């Protein structure tokens, strides 16, 4: 990842983008539940204010040299907890009543709060703390103690407008310790229950830990109570800039005394190589470690060197890489330079995609690879095509003088939930990406006409016929990692396919592509045949095969995925639609339709759980010759009826199906039907079974066309 970020930093320089270089200890505040805590001149708590604006919260920063020890923002636990179960139950009931429409009287609630505080003990103090251990009180003492002293030593003494509020909050924090802050917060919160408030439940949760196995922490951000007397509040961008300059000035002073070193991996000669690499915080991913160094990793000592000596990187380069990662991972560039693929990868994962030489208007490459993050959205028809066309125009219009035309793609993941790893890294030319997107579309169109019966987009809408959708690149992961059992009615997840597989299908070629496509075709057939057969039969009946809302889209993506994989294996539909496997699937589909008409007219609408063709598909996918011999026996009564019937509704349709069955039989008679099938044969047969021209969707089931009562 260092190489990608270093190149990105140089590209940002060439483009003239001014990236704020935040010091590694001046970090973003967490995006969870947070509150401003106003301190008066005597360091008393004068107000607690919930921070509800996400933009305001995203702009807050804190000095944090070690995890959990920061200023002016730090995490605390609720103030009080109970040892007796009866007190916990009393507190839980009181909280519930405060959140109901019929709230208890203010006097009664205030008295109960005071009584609960009297029997509670501090949640910050661990009575079972081991010798040398640290509890929540110790951490708070550090945040208003040694950390404040560190900031005070770094911040320059000046009369600037930005430094004044910072010095003021430092002086007030120095008058506090953990116990004093705990008591002053508690006193202010208890007072709030003596007057009407819409935040009663919020104040209760800050005051008591009364339910759950473990108390949840929240952030407090220290602020001045008389902000109007200062040009800026403490937590203002101008104040953060001042603190940032002081921190970087302190580092520069320390590095001035050191002599020049041998060039590092990027030809820089300054120091700071022994320190830990800086981290970057993403709102939806947490902390990203740019490079992990540990002697415990065998790869670190393989060549006799470890940690910083294994790959020396100077402090300036580290800062440049941190700045580049912060710039490219900002929330405003979501779906442009990055996208969250956690939901499909099974672990926290972020995909980055951008041109190595950034244009002024960056194309949304991340959206091209990931698409709509909402798995329940079905309104994506033509979305991939439109996105690919827009990006092709943006990249094709760039001048030759704008530098190398490469696309950088890499994926960061946390398989264990903590340590960041590069899961995938790839570079390709812009022209290759454009051609790959075009080829992806051609591959997804490599299927016969298929129609799937589904419910309308809005609740209450009638079912409608839909054509399959072209998937975005990473969407195939979710489809193939879902195993359908019990005739397509039960889904379970697996982790067979990864993001590297989906990107390989898009970008690779030659033997690598062939190997990946073969593997994915095998996985697709094993995991999705049950669903596709259920969808096929439901469509024959004019009904909807209902699945979970977040899996409904799979029904529209899997046929395209089959066509894409066949295309990547060099099997276009112009060839496979002439094969015996395709015609066997088509015959079983027609057999279903004829069987259905027989049930309507002869059996008075009594339809068996499986139509004849659907029941034989499992056999045909392995031994088509045997399946056809069984079909010949079972089809005799249906054929005899279709040949002799002359009156009744949809008689013309029965004759139409009979003639098509005859035509398919003639086609099969001229071909060598295999005794065994391979994966490409099975995929071809399944597409043949699902193939459903528009005429069939209009005429197959006239009396049941709008029936949405049967959700198989």
C-alpha positions as CSV (number, residue, x, y, z in Angstrom):
1,X,0.0,0.0,0.0
2,X,2.9,2.4,0.6
3,X,3.8,2.4,-3.1
4,X,0.3,3.3,-4.1
5,X,0.0,6.0,-1.5
6,X,3.4,7.5,-2.4
7,X,2.4,7.7,-6.1
8,X,-0.9,9.2,-5.1
9,X,0.8,11.9,-3.0
10,X,2.9,12.8,-6.0
11,X,-0.1,13.0,-8.2
12,X,-1.8,15.3,-5.8
13,X,1.2,17.6,-5.8
14,X,1.2,17.7,-9.6
15,X,-2.5,18.5,-9.6
16,X,-1.9,21.3,-7.1
17,X,-4.3,19.9,-4.5
18,X,-3.7,21.4,-1.1
19,X,-3.9,18.5,1.4
20,X,-4.0,19.4,5.0
21,X,-1.1,17.6,6.6
22,X,-2.4,16.5,10.0
23,X,0.0,15.5,12.7
24,X,-0.1,11.8,13.5
25,X,-1.2,12.5,17.0
26,X,-4.0,14.9,16.1
27,X,-6.7,12.4,15.2
28,X,-10.3,12.5,14.2
29,X,-12.9,12.0,17.0
30,X,-15.0,8.8,16.8
31,X,-18.4,9.1,15.1
32,X,-20.4,7.5,18.0
33,X,-22.5,9.1,20.7
34,X,-20.7,12.4,21.7
35,X,-21.4,15.4,23.9
36,X,-19.9,18.8,24.5
37,X,-19.1,19.3,28.2
38,X,-18.8,23.0,29.0
39,X,-16.4,24.0,31.8
40,X,-16.7,27.2,33.7
41,X,-13.8,29.3,35.1
42,X,-13.8,27.2,38.3
43,X,-13.8,24.0,36.2
44,X,-17.4,23.2,37.1
45,X,-19.6,21.5,34.5
46,X,-22.1,24.1,33.4
47,X,-23.7,22.3,30.5
48,X,-23.7,19.0,28.6
49,X,-24.8,19.3,24.9
50,X,-25.4,16.3,22.6
51,X,-23.6,16.6,19.3
52,X,-26.3,15.6,16.7
53,X,-24.8,17.2,13.6
54,X,-22.6,14.5,11.8
55,X,-20.8,17.2,9.8
56,X,-19.9,19.0,13.1
57,X,-18.7,15.7,14.6
58,X,-16.6,14.8,11.5
59,X,-14.6,18.0,11.9
60,X,-13.6,17.4,15.5
61,X,-10.1,16.3,16.4
62,X,-8.2,15.3,19.5
63,X,-4.6,14.9,20.6
64,X,-4.1,11.2,21.2
65,X,-0.6,9.8,21.7
66,X,-1.7,6.5,23.1
67,X,-5.0,4.6,22.6
68,X,-7.6,5.8,25.1
69,X,-5.6,8.8,26.3
70,X,-6.6,12.0,24.5
71,X,-7.6,15.7,24.9
72,X,-9.8,17.7,24.6
73,X,-12.0,14.7,23.7
74,X,-11.9,11.4,25.4
75,X,-14.2,8.4,26.1
76,X,-15.9,7.8,29.4
77,X,-18.4,5.2,30.7
78,X,-21.8,5.9,32.3
79,X,-21.2,7.3,35.8
80,X,-23.0,4.8,38.1
81,X,-23.9,1.1,38.2
82,X,-25.7,-1.2,40.7
83,X,-24.6,-4.3,42.5
84,X,-28.1,-5.3,43.6
85,X,-30.4,-6.8,41.0
86,X,-33.4,-5.0,42.5
87,X,-31.8,-1.6,42.0
88,X,-31.0,-2.5,38.4
89,X,-34.7,-3.5,37.9
90,X,-35.9,-0.3,39.5
91,X,-33.6,1.8,37.3
92,X,-34.6,-0.1,34.1
93,X,-38.3,0.5,34.9
94,X,-37.7,4.2,35.5
95,X,-35.9,4.6,32.2
96,X,-38.7,2.8,30.4
97,X,-41.3,5.1,31.9
98,X,-39.2,8.2,30.9
99,X,-39.3,7.1,27.3
100,X,-43.0,6.4,27.3
101,X,-45.8,8.8,26.4
102,X,-47.0,8.9,30.0
103,X,-43.9,10.1,31.8
104,X,-43.7,10.2,35.6
105,X,-44.1,13.5,37.4
106,X,-40.9,15.6,37.6
107,X,-40.8,15.5,41.4
108,X,-41.2,11.8,41.5
109,X,-38.6,11.1,38.9
110,X,-36.1,13.5,40.5
111,X,-36.5,11.8,43.9
112,X,-36.1,8.3,42.4
113,X,-32.9,9.5,40.6
114,X,-31.4,10.8,43.8
115,X,-32.3,7.5,45.6
116,X,-30.7,5.5,42.8
117,X,-27.5,7.5,43.0
118,X,-27.3,7.0,46.7
119,X,-27.3,3.2,46.3
120,X,-25.0,3.0,43.2
121,X,-21.3,2.8,42.9
122,X,-19.0,4.4,40.4
123,X,-18.8,2.7,37.1
124,X,-15.3,4.1,36.6
125,X,-13.8,2.3,39.5
126,X,-13.1,-1.4,39.2
127,X,-13.1,-3.0,42.7
128,X,-11.4,-6.1,41.3
129,X,-8.6,-4.2,39.6
130,X,-5.3,-6.1,39.7
131,X,-2.1,-4.6,40.9
132,X,-0.7,-2.5,38.1
133,X,-3.9,-2.6,36.2
134,X,-5.9,0.3,34.9
135,X,-9.6,1.0,35.1
136,X,-11.8,3.8,33.6
137,X,-10.9,6.2,36.4
138,X,-7.2,5.8,35.7
139,X,-7.8,6.6,32.0
140,X,-9.8,9.7,32.8
141,X,-7.0,10.8,35.2
142,X,-4.6,10.4,32.4
143,X,-6.7,12.4,29.9
144,X,-7.0,15.4,32.3
145,X,-3.5,14.9,33.7
146,X,-0.4,13.8,31.9
147,X,-2.0,14.3,28.4
148,X,-3.0,17.9,29.3
149,X,0.6,18.5,30.5
150,X,1.9,17.1,27.1
151,X,-0.4,19.5,25.2
152,X,0.6,22.4,27.4
153,X,4.3,21.8,26.8
154,X,3.8,21.6,23.0
155,X,1.4,24.5,22.5
156,X,3.2,27.8,22.0
157,X,2.6,30.6,24.4
158,X,1.2,33.4,22.3
159,X,-1.6,35.9,22.2
160,X,-3.1,34.6,18.9
161,X,-6.9,34.3,18.7
162,X,-6.6,30.6,18.0
163,X,-4.3,29.9,21.0
164,X,-6.3,31.7,23.7
165,X,-9.2,29.2,24.0
166,X,-6.8,26.3,23.9
167,X,-4.7,27.7,26.8
168,X,-8.0,28.4,28.7
169,X,-9.3,24.9,28.4
170,X,-5.8,23.5,29.4
171,X,-5.8,25.6,32.6
172,X,-9.3,24.5,33.5
173,X,-8.5,20.8,32.8
174,X,-5.5,21.0,35.1
175,X,-7.8,21.7,38.0
176,X,-9.6,18.5,37.5
177,X,-9.0,14.8,38.2
178,X,-11.1,11.8,37.4
179,X,-13.0,11.7,40.6
180,X,-13.8,15.5,40.5
181,X,-15.0,15.2,36.9
182,X,-17.1,12.2,37.7
183,X,-18.8,14.0,40.6
184,X,-19.4,17.3,38.7
185,X,-20.9,15.4,35.7
186,X,-23.1,13.5,38.1
187,X,-24.3,16.7,39.9
188,X,-25.2,18.4,36.7
189,X,-27.1,15.4,35.3
190,X,-29.0,14.9,38.6
191,X,-30.1,18.5,38.5
192,X,-31.6,18.0,35.0
193,X,-34.3,15.7,36.3
194,X,-35.7,18.4,38.5
195,X,-36.9,20.3,35.5
196,X,-38.7,19.5,32.2
197,X,-36.5,18.1,29.5
198,X,-36.8,16.3,26.2
199,X,-33.4,14.6,26.9
200,X,-34.4,12.7,30.0
201,X,-33.6,9.3,28.6
202,X,-30.2,10.6,27.2
203,X,-29.3,12.0,30.6
204,X,-30.4,8.8,32.3
205,X,-28.1,6.7,30.0
206,X,-25.1,9.0,30.8
207,X,-25.8,8.7,34.5
208,X,-26.6,5.0,34.9
209,X,-25.5,1.6,33.5
210,X,-28.7,-0.4,34.2
211,X,-29.0,-3.0,31.4
212,X,-26.8,-5.1,29.2
213,X,-23.7,-7.1,29.9
214,X,-21.2,-4.4,29.5
215,X,-21.5,-0.6,29.7
216,X,-21.0,1.3,26.5
217,X,-18.7,4.3,26.4
218,X,-19.4,7.7,24.9
219,X,-17.2,10.7,24.0
220,X,-17.1,13.9,25.9
221,X,-15.5,17.0,24.2
222,X,-14.4,19.7,26.7
223,X,-15.4,23.2,25.8
224,X,-15.5,26.6,27.4
225,X,-18.7,27.8,28.9
226,X,-18.1,31.5,28.0
227,X,-17.3,30.9,24.3
228,X,-18.5,34.4,23.5
229,X,-15.5,35.9,25.2
230,X,-13.1,34.3,22.7
231,X,-12.8,34.6,19.0
232,X,-13.1,30.9,18.5
233,X,-14.4,28.0,20.6
234,X,-11.9,25.3,21.6
235,X,-13.2,22.9,19.0
236,X,-12.8,25.1,16.0
237,X,-10.9,24.4,12.8
238,X,-8.7,27.4,13.4
239,X,-7.7,26.1,16.9
240,X,-7.0,22.6,15.4
241,X,-4.8,24.2,12.8
242,X,-2.9,26.1,15.5
243,X,-2.4,22.9,17.5
244,X,-1.4,21.0,14.4
245,X,1.3,23.7,13.6
246,X,2.6,23.5,17.1
247,X,2.9,19.7,16.9
248,X,4.6,19.7,13.5
249,X,7.0,22.5,14.7
250,X,7.9,20.4,17.7
251,X,8.8,17.5,15.4
252,X,10.8,19.7,13.1
253,X,12.8,21.1,16.0
254,X,13.7,17.6,17.1
255,X,14.7,16.5,13.5
256,X,16.9,19.5,13.0
257,X,19.4,18.2,15.4
258,X,19.8,14.9,13.6
259,X,22.2,14.3,10.8
260,X,21.2,13.2,7.3
261,X,20.8,9.4,7.0
262,X,21.2,7.1,4.1
263,X,18.4,7.3,1.6
264,X,15.3,5.3,2.5
265,X,13.1,3.2,0.2
266,X,11.9,6.4,-1.4
267,X,15.3,8.2,-1.5
268,X,14.4,10.5,1.5
269,X,17.2,11.2,3.9
270,X,15.5,12.5,7.1
271,X,14.8,10.5,10.2
272,X,11.8,9.3,12.1
273,X,12.2,5.8,10.8
274,X,12.1,4.0,14.2
275,X,8.7,5.4,15.1
276,X,5.4,3.7,14.5
277,X,3.6,4.5,11.2
278,X,0.7,6.9,11.4
279,X,-2.8,5.7,11.3
280,X,-5.8,7.1,9.3
281,X,-9.3,6.9,10.6
282,X,-12.2,6.2,8.2
283,X,-15.7,6.8,9.3
284,X,-16.9,3.3,8.2
285,X,-13.8,1.3,8.6
286,X,-12.0,2.5,11.7
287,X,-8.3,3.0,11.9
288,X,-6.1,2.0,9.0
289,X,-2.5,1.2,9.8
290,X,-0.4,2.2,6.8
291,X,2.2,-0.4,7.6
292,X,2.4,-2.9,10.5
293,X,5.8,-3.8,11.9
294,X,6.2,-6.6,14.4
295,X,9.1,-9.0,15.2
296,X,6.5,-11.6,15.9
297,X,5.7,-11.9,12.2
298,X,8.0,-14.5,10.6
299,X,8.2,-12.5,7.3
300,X,9.8,-9.6,9.2
301,X,12.8,-11.7,10.2
302,X,13.1,-13.9,7.2
303,X,16.1,-11.9,5.8
304,X,17.7,-11.0,9.1
305,X,16.0,-7.6,9.5
306,X,12.8,-6.6,11.2
307,X,10.4,-3.7,11.8
308,X,11.6,-0.4,10.4
309,X,14.9,-1.9,9.1
310,X,13.0,-4.3,6.8
311,X,11.7,-1.4,4.8
312,X,13.1,2.0,6.0
313,X,10.7,4.9,5.4
314,X,11.5,8.5,6.5
315,X,9.1,10.6,8.5
316,X,8.3,13.0,5.6
317,X,7.3,10.1,3.3
318,X,5.2,8.6,6.0
319,X,3.4,11.9,6.4
320,X,2.9,12.2,2.7
321,X,1.3,8.7,2.5
322,X,-0.9,9.5,5.5
323,X,-2.0,12.8,3.8
324,X,-2.8,11.0,0.6
325,X,-4.8,8.3,2.3
326,X,-6.8,10.8,4.3
327,X,-7.6,12.8,1.1
328,X,-8.7,9.8,-0.9
329,X,-10.8,8.2,1.9
330,X,-12.9,11.3,2.8
331,X,-16.6,10.8,3.0
332,X,-17.3,13.2,0.1
333,X,-15.3,10.8,-2.2
334,X,-17.4,7.8,-1.4
335,X,-18.3,5.9,-4.6
336,X,-15.7,8.0,-6.5
337,X,-12.3,6.9,-5.2
338,X,-13.5,4.3,-2.6
339,X,-16.5,2.2,-1.6
340,X,-17.4,0.0,1.3
341,X,-17.6,-3.7,0.4
342,X,-18.0,-5.0,3.9
343,X,-21.5,-6.4,3.3
344,X,-20.3,-8.7,0.5
345,X,-16.8,-9.6,1.7
346,X,-17.9,-10.8,5.2
347,X,-15.3,-8.7,7.0
348,X,-14.6,-4.9,7.2
349,X,-13.3,-4.1,3.7
350,X,-12.7,-1.0,1.6
351,X,-12.1,-0.9,-2.2
352,X,-10.0,2.0,-3.6
353,X,-10.0,2.8,-7.3
354,X,-8.6,5.9,-9.0
355,X,-6.4,7.1,-11.9
356,X,-2.7,7.2,-10.9
357,X,-2.5,10.6,-12.5
358,X,-5.5,12.4,-11.1
359,X,-7.6,14.5,-13.4
360,X,-9.4,17.6,-12.1
361,X,-12.7,15.7,-12.3
362,X,-12.2,12.3,-10.9
363,X,-14.3,9.6,-12.5
364,X,-16.4,7.4,-10.2
365,X,-14.3,4.2,-10.7
366,X,-15.3,2.9,-7.3
367,X,-19.0,3.0,-8.2
368,X,-18.2,1.1,-11.5
369,X,-16.7,-1.7,-9.5
370,X,-19.2,-1.8,-6.6
371,X,-22.5,-0.2,-7.8
372,X,-25.4,0.5,-5.5
373,X,-24.6,-0.4,-1.9
374,X,-28.2,-1.3,-1.1
375,X,-28.7,-5.0,-1.9
376,X,-32.5,-4.6,-1.8
377,X,-32.6,-2.0,-4.7
378,X,-33.9,-3.4,-8.0
379,X,-33.8,0.0,-9.7
380,X,-30.4,-0.7,-11.3
381,X,-31.5,-1.5,-14.9
382,X,-28.9,0.0,-17.3
383,X,-26.9,1.4,-14.4
384,X,-23.7,-0.4,-15.1
385,X,-23.9,0.5,-18.8
386,X,-24.5,4.2,-18.1
387,X,-21.7,4.3,-15.5
388,X,-19.2,2.5,-17.9
389,X,-20.1,4.9,-20.7
390,X,-19.6,8.0,-18.5
391,X,-16.2,6.8,-17.3
392,X,-15.1,5.8,-20.7
393,X,-15.9,9.4,-22.0
394,X,-14.0,10.9,-19.0
395,X,-10.9,8.8,-19.4
396,X,-10.8,8.8,-23.2
397,X,-11.0,12.6,-23.3
398,X,-7.8,13.1,-21.4
399,X,-4.8,14.5,-23.2
400,X,-1.5,12.6,-23.7
401,X,0.3,15.3,-21.8
402,X,-1.6,14.6,-18.6
403,X,0.8,11.8,-17.7
404,X,0.7,8.0,-17.5
405,X,-2.7,6.6,-17.9
406,X,-2.9,3.9,-15.2
407,X,-5.7,2.8,-12.9
408,X,-4.8,1.8,-9.4
409,X,-7.1,-0.6,-7.6
410,X,-6.5,-2.0,-4.1
411,X,-8.6,-3.5,-1.3
412,X,-7.9,-3.0,2.4
413,X,-9.5,-5.5,4.8
414,X,-9.6,-6.5,8.4
415,X,-10.1,-10.2,8.4
416,X,-9.7,-10.4,12.2
417,X,-11.6,-7.1,12.7
418,X,-8.4,-5.3,13.9
419,X,-5.3,-5.5,11.7
420,X,-5.5,-3.9,8.3
421,X,-4.2,-6.0,5.3
422,X,-3.9,-5.4,1.6
423,X,-6.3,-8.0,0.2
424,X,-5.8,-7.1,-3.5
425,X,-3.7,-4.8,-5.5
426,X,-3.7,-4.3,-9.3
427,X,-2.7,-1.7,-11.8
428,X,-3.9,-1.5,-15.4
429,X,-4.0,1.0,-18.2
430,X,-7.1,3.2,-18.5
431,X,-7.7,1.8,-22.0
432,X,-7.7,-1.8,-20.6
433,X,-10.3,-0.8,-18.0
434,X,-12.5,0.7,-20.6
435,X,-12.2,-2.4,-22.8
436,X,-12.7,-4.7,-19.8
437,X,-16.0,-2.9,-18.9
438,X,-17.2,-3.2,-22.5
439,X,-16.3,-6.9,-22.5
440,X,-18.1,-7.4,-19.2
441,X,-21.3,-6.0,-20.8
442,X,-20.9,-8.3,-23.8
443,X,-20.5,-11.2,-21.5
444,X,-23.5,-10.4,-19.4
445,X,-25.6,-10.2,-22.6
446,X,-24.4,-13.7,-23.5
447,X,-27.7,-15.3,-22.6
448,X,-31.0,-16.1,-24.4
449,X,-34.1,-14.1,-23.7
450,X,-35.1,-14.7,-20.1
451,X,-38.0,-13.2,-18.1
452,X,-38.3,-13.5,-14.3
453,X,-41.6,-13.0,-12.4
454,X,-41.2,-10.6,-9.4
455,X,-43.2,-8.4,-7.2
456,X,-43.5,-4.7,-7.9
457,X,-41.0,-2.2,-6.5
458,X,-43.5,-0.7,-4.1
459,X,-45.7,-2.6,-1.6
460,X,-49.0,-3.4,-3.1
461,X,-47.8,-3.3,-6.7
462,X,-48.8,-6.2,-8.9
463,X,-46.1,-8.7,-10.0
464,X,-44.3,-8.0,-13.2
465,X,-41.9,-9.6,-15.6
466,X,-38.4,-8.4,-15.4
467,X,-35.3,-9.0,-17.5
468,X,-32.0,-9.9,-15.8
469,X,-29.7,-7.1,-14.7
470,X,-26.1,-6.6,-15.5
471,X,-24.2,-6.9,-12.2
472,X,-21.5,-4.6,-11.0
473,X,-18.2,-6.3,-10.5
474,X,-18.4,-7.0,-6.8
475,X,-22.1,-7.9,-6.8
476,X,-21.2,-11.4,-8.1
477,X,-19.5,-12.1,-4.8
478,X,-22.8,-11.9,-2.8
479,X,-24.6,-14.1,-5.3
480,X,-22.0,-16.8,-5.4
481,X,-21.4,-16.8,-1.7
482,X,-25.1,-17.7,-1.1
483,X,-25.9,-21.4,-1.1
484,X,-29.6,-22.3,-2.0
485,X,-31.0,-25.4,-0.5
486,X,-34.4,-27.1,-0.1
487,X,-35.5,-26.4,-3.7
488,X,-34.5,-22.7,-3.5
489,X,-36.4,-21.9,-0.3
490,X,-33.5,-21.7,2.2
491,X,-30.3,-19.7,1.8
492,X,-27.1,-19.9,3.8
493,X,-23.9,-18.0,3.3
494,X,-20.3,-19.1,2.6
495,X,-17.0,-17.5,1.9
496,X,-15.9,-19.3,-1.2
497,X,-15.6,-16.3,-3.6
498,X,-13.6,-13.2,-2.7
499,X,-13.1,-9.7,-4.2
500,X,-9.9,-10.9,-6.0
501,X,-12.0,-13.4,-8.0
502,X,-14.6,-10.8,-9.1
503,X,-11.9,-8.3,-10.1
504,X,-10.0,-11.1,-11.9
505,X,-13.1,-11.8,-14.1
506,X,-13.2,-8.1,-15.0
507,X,-9.5,-7.4,-15.5
508,X,-7.4,-10.5,-16.1
509,X,-6.9,-12.5,-19.3
510,X,-5.3,-15.6,-20.6
511,X,-4.7,-18.6,-18.3
512,X,-5.4,-16.6,-15.1
513,X,-8.9,-15.6,-16.4
514,X,-9.6,-19.1,-17.7
515,X,-8.8,-20.6,-14.3
516,X,-10.8,-18.1,-12.4
517,X,-13.9,-18.4,-14.7
518,X,-13.8,-22.2,-14.5
519,X,-13.7,-22.1,-10.7
520,X,-16.5,-19.5,-10.4
521,X,-18.7,-21.4,-12.9
522,X,-18.4,-24.5,-10.8
523,X,-19.3,-22.5,-7.6
524,X,-22.2,-20.8,-9.4
525,X,-23.8,-24.1,-10.4
526,X,-23.3,-25.8,-7.0
527,X,-24.7,-22.9,-5.0
528,X,-27.5,-21.4,-7.2
529,X,-29.1,-24.3,-9.2
530,X,-31.8,-24.8,-6.5
531,X,-32.8,-21.1,-6.7
532,X,-32.8,-21.0,-10.5
533,X,-35.0,-24.1,-10.9
534,X,-37.4,-22.7,-8.4
535,X,-37.5,-19.4,-10.2
536,X,-38.0,-21.2,-13.5
537,X,-41.0,-23.2,-12.3
538,X,-42.6,-20.2,-10.6
539,X,-42.3,-18.2,-13.8
540,X,-43.9,-21.0,-15.7
541,X,-46.9,-20.7,-13.3
542,X,-47.0,-16.9,-13.6
543,X,-46.1,-16.7,-9.9
544,X,-43.3,-15.2,-7.8
545,X,-40.7,-17.3,-6.0
546,X,-40.5,-15.1,-2.9
547,X,-37.2,-14.8,-1.1
548,X,-35.7,-12.4,1.4
549,X,-35.8,-8.8,0.2
550,X,-32.0,-8.5,0.2
551,X,-31.7,-11.7,-1.9
552,X,-34.4,-10.8,-4.4
553,X,-31.9,-9.2,-6.7
554,X,-30.0,-12.5,-7.0
555,X,-32.7,-13.9,-9.2
556,X,-32.0,-11.2,-11.8
557,X,-28.2,-11.3,-11.5
558,X,-27.4,-15.1,-11.7
559,X,-28.5,-15.6,-15.3
560,X,-26.2,-12.8,-16.4
561,X,-23.4,-14.2,-14.3
562,X,-23.8,-17.6,-16.1
563,X,-23.6,-15.9,-19.4
564,X,-20.6,-13.8,-18.4
565,X,-18.6,-16.8,-17.2
566,X,-19.4,-18.8,-20.4
567,X,-18.3,-15.7,-22.4
568,X,-15.0,-15.5,-20.4
569,X,-14.4,-19.2,-21.2
570,X,-14.8,-18.5,-24.9
571,X,-18.4,-19.9,-25.3
572,X,-20.7,-17.3,-26.9
573,X,-24.4,-17.9,-27.1
574,X,-24.2,-18.2,-30.9
575,X,-22.4,-21.4,-30.3
576,X,-23.9,-22.8,-27.1
577,X,-27.5,-22.3,-28.2
578,X,-26.8,-24.9,-30.9
579,X,-25.5,-27.5,-28.5
580,X,-27.5,-30.6,-27.3
581,X,-27.3,-29.3,-23.7
582,X,-29.2,-26.1,-24.5
583,X,-31.9,-28.0,-26.5
584,X,-32.3,-30.4,-23.6
585,X,-33.0,-27.5,-21.2
586,X,-35.3,-25.9,-23.7
587,X,-37.3,-29.1,-24.2
588,X,-37.7,-29.5,-20.4
589,X,-39.0,-26.0,-20.2
590,X,-41.5,-26.6,-23.0
591,X,-42.5,-29.8,-21.2
592,X,-43.3,-27.8,-18.1
593,X,-45.5,-25.4,-20.1
594,X,-47.5,-28.3,-21.8
595,X,-47.8,-30.1,-18.5
596,X,-49.2,-26.9,-17.0
597,X,-51.9,-26.5,-19.7
598,X,-52.9,-30.2,-19.2
599,X,-53.4,-29.5,-15.5
600,X,-55.6,-26.5,-16.1
601,X,-57.8,-28.3,-18.6
602,X,-57.8,-31.9,-17.5
603,X,-57.1,-31.8,-13.8
604,X,-59.3,-28.7,-13.3
605,X,-56.4,-26.5,-12.1
606,X,-54.8,-29.0,-9.7
607,X,-51.0,-28.5,-10.2
608,X,-48.4,-30.9,-8.6
609,X,-45.6,-29.5,-6.5
610,X,-43.2,-30.0,-9.5
611,X,-43.9,-29.8,-13.2
612,X,-42.5,-32.7,-15.3
613,X,-39.6,-30.8,-16.8
614,X,-38.6,-29.2,-13.5
615,X,-38.6,-32.6,-11.7
616,X,-36.2,-34.0,-14.3
617,X,-33.7,-31.1,-14.5
618,X,-31.6,-32.4,-11.7
619,X,-31.2,-35.7,-13.6
620,X,-30.7,-34.0,-16.9
621,X,-27.9,-31.8,-15.5
622,X,-25.8,-34.9,-14.9
623,X,-27.2,-37.5,-17.4
624,X,-29.3,-35.8,-20.1
625,X,-29.7,-39.0,-22.1
626,X,-31.4,-40.7,-19.2
627,X,-33.5,-37.7,-18.4
628,X,-34.9,-37.6,-22.0
629,X,-35.8,-41.3,-21.9
630,X,-37.8,-40.7,-18.7
631,X,-39.4,-37.6,-20.2
632,X,-40.5,-39.5,-23.2
633,X,-42.6,-41.9,-21.0
634,X,-44.0,-39.2,-18.8
635,X,-45.0,-36.9,-21.7
636,X,-47.2,-39.4,-23.5
637,X,-50.6,-38.4,-21.8
638,X,-49.9,-34.7,-22.2
639,X,-49.0,-35.1,-25.9
640,X,-52.0,-37.3,-26.5
641,X,-54.3,-34.7,-25.0
642,X,-52.7,-31.8,-27.0
643,X,-53.1,-33.7,-30.2
644,X,-56.8,-34.5,-29.7
645,X,-58.2,-31.5,-27.9
646,X,-60.0,-29.1,-30.2
647,X,-62.2,-26.9,-27.9
648,X,-61.6,-24.9,-24.8
649,X,-59.5,-21.9,-23.6
650,X,-55.9,-21.7,-24.8
651,X,-56.2,-24.7,-27.1
652,X,-54.1,-22.7,-29.6
653,X,-51.3,-22.4,-27.0
654,X,-51.3,-26.2,-26.5
655,X,-50.9,-26.7,-30.2
656,X,-48.2,-24.1,-30.2
657,X,-46.2,-25.9,-27.5
658,X,-46.7,-29.2,-29.1
659,X,-45.2,-27.9,-32.4
660,X,-42.3,-26.4,-30.6
661,X,-41.6,-29.7,-28.7
662,X,-41.6,-31.4,-32.1
663,X,-39.2,-28.9,-33.5
664,X,-36.8,-29.3,-30.5
665,X,-37.0,-33.1,-30.8
666,X,-36.0,-32.9,-34.5
667,X,-33.0,-30.7,-33.4
668,X,-31.9,-33.2,-30.7
669,X,-32.3,-36.1,-33.1
670,X,-29.5,-34.6,-35.3
671,X,-27.1,-34.1,-32.3
672,X,-25.1,-36.4,-30.2
673,X,-26.6,-36.2,-26.7
674,X,-23.8,-36.6,-24.1
675,X,-24.1,-39.3,-21.5
676,X,-22.3,-37.1,-19.0
677,X,-22.0,-33.3,-18.8
678,X,-19.4,-30.8,-17.7
679,X,-19.9,-27.4,-16.0
680,X,-20.3,-25.5,-19.3
681,X,-22.9,-28.1,-20.4
682,X,-24.8,-27.7,-17.2
683,X,-24.7,-23.9,-17.4
684,X,-25.9,-24.0,-21.0
685,X,-28.7,-26.4,-20.1
686,X,-29.9,-24.2,-17.2
687,X,-30.0,-21.2,-19.5
688,X,-32.0,-23.2,-22.0
689,X,-34.5,-24.2,-19.3
690,X,-34.8,-20.6,-18.1
691,X,-35.1,-19.2,-21.6
692,X,-38.5,-17.6,-22.0
693,X,-39.3,-15.4,-25.0
694,X,-41.6,-12.5,-24.5
695,X,-44.4,-14.3,-26.3
696,X,-44.3,-17.1,-23.7
697,X,-44.7,-14.5,-20.8
698,X,-47.8,-13.2,-22.5
699,X,-49.6,-16.4,-23.4
700,X,-48.4,-19.3,-21.2
701,X,-50.7,-18.7,-18.3
702,X,-53.5,-16.4,-19.2
703,X,-55.8,-17.2,-16.3
704,X,-53.0,-16.9,-13.6
705,X,-51.1,-14.0,-15.1
706,X,-51.8,-11.6,-12.2
707,X,-51.8,-14.3,-9.4
708,X,-49.5,-13.3,-6.7
709,X,-51.0,-15.4,-3.9
710,X,-48.7,-18.3,-4.2
711,X,-45.2,-17.4,-3.0
712,X,-43.2,-20.6,-3.3
